[in-house]
Amino acid sequence: MKQYLIDYFKYNDWANRRLIKAIKELPDKERCLYFFSHLITCHNKWINVFLKEWEDKGTPWFADVYPAEELETRWNDCLTNWLNFLEAQTEDSLEKDVLYESYQTKKKYLINVRKIAFQLNCHTIHHRGQMVLIMRDMGITPPATDYIYTAFKEVK
């Protein structure tokens, strides 16, 4: 499972970097910046549930909207944090529950690394799809980001 999650993050990294490049070229970037910034915020908030590097007193899931020129650096930082964290995990530690307190619902939950890492990757694909539709609505062909493009091996 550990390697699967790492590979899943790396695939999303490849696809997101292609998307960041496309976002920077858009005539109207605001909606895509909104969704991509949200992805970065989610990655940062969830890693903090496990690392507890800062006290989250209710940072909104849709918080700051980052400028296009900051997306790559901010994405790289949160991805690096996740990959380093996952590399340090054992198969057993991926399944260890930690307490998560939601400031939105005021409820407490148990969650583990595997489930959150999987959620983040699925969530990333979901919002990337929204950004692709935004680009198509602008008449712009989005970059190909399907997983299969990373899996092909050309035969010559």
Beta strands, then each sheet from edge to edge (+ up, - down):
strand 1: 97-101
strand 2: 108-112
sheet 1: 1+ 2-
end
